[in-house]
Structures are given as structure tokens and as C-alpha cells.
Amino acid sequence: MFVLGIDPGLSRCGYAVLEPLGRGKAKAKAIGILRTESTEETPVRLAQLLVDVTELLDEYQPAVLSVERIFFQRNVSTAVGVAQASGLVLALGASRGIAVAQYSPSEVKSVVAGDGGADKGQVQKMVQVLLGLRQAPKPADAADAAALALCHLAHDPQLRLGRVDRPAAGLGSSR
């Protein structure tokens, strides 16, 4: 049983697959980032992200997706890309009947670093410590994804969410 943390982004989408070990402990199975080319058009980038996230879901079959809740950003174009990537991930999870949890950046930082205003370096260091990694995950998007999965485990250590029912109408059905 795995928790897949996703730090959504169109250019860099962080991911982390954690295996719960009980009592708030977890083992990292995979941590990294999915990249899309900024020179490509948005639909092509979203299609690539769709393929990459689908591959993660197929390979690890997580019980839960822990996704960062969209938070206000000053850069509108970045915010739109993050929102599009987030929507894609949320829809993929729901379409497969995977439980989806969303956490704000301050919730994640509070759980992982003990301070809702922690900086990226503090989060990276605490992820390293909590997962017993030799090095802090880099870039920060990967560490943030691991922090999201750790945050979910802190809120739901027994993975009580399990699987959710698929949408009643089914996806792709005609009306």
C-alpha cells in the first residue's frame, strides 16, 4: 500500500511514493520530478504530464493521492499552469477510485517541519531526516511531494481513506 504525494506544476511536477511502515514511519519507494518542455504548447505539456502521472499510478497503484492545494501565487501564468496540472492529477485519481487528500503548503510545513512558515531548505532537511535518506531530495518540488505524502500519513496513519467509489455516471459515458 502506497501514498503518492504530488506537488503539481506544469514545468516541474514533484512526486513521491511512500510506503507506510506504521507509527508515523514510512519508506521512500520513489522520489523525483516529472518535467515538461516550456517550449511546447500547454495542451502538449498537459498530455505529457497525463502520460507520466498515469505511469506512476499504474506502477505503484497508490491507495491515496496527497496533492498540494492550490495556493495564491503572484505570477498568474505560473498559477494557471499549477492549477491545470493539479486538476489533471485530481481527475486522474478520482477516475481510478483513488482517495485524494489535499493539504495547504502551511499544513504540510507544520506537520513536517513543525513550522507553517518553514522555508524550502527546512522542508528538504526534515524530509531527509524523516525518511532516513542519505541526502535531502532535490529539487525542492520532489521534497515537497514527499512532505505532502508524509503530511497525509500524519493525518491518516492507518490509511483509513482506502479507495473511494467511482463517479456514478462513469467517465466517458454519454448522456
Disulfide bonds with the S-S distance in Angstrom:
none
